[in-house]
Amino acid sequence: MDFRTAVRIFSDGNRIEIYGGEHSEFEDRYLAIGLIDSKMIVATVIYTERGRSLRVISARKASNQERRMYDDR
């Protein structure tokens, strides 16, 4: 998934955001699980905050476990 598509996850008001403590040694990292463009594409985006901006680190289709977390919220 390209990052241009991935950032659209932040339009999902129902997304789940989880602090990634084990991967946050040098900077705070977060995992967002949500829909892209209100479609049934559940994605996972790892990002960090840089000042007033968000920097996407990685993006991919959500795993089955992440999809269940999103569906069960």
Secondary structure, 3 states (H helix, E strand, C coil): CCHHHHHHHHHCCCCEEEECHHHCCCCCEEEEEEECCCCCCEEEEEEEEECCEEEEEEEEECCHHHHHHHHHC
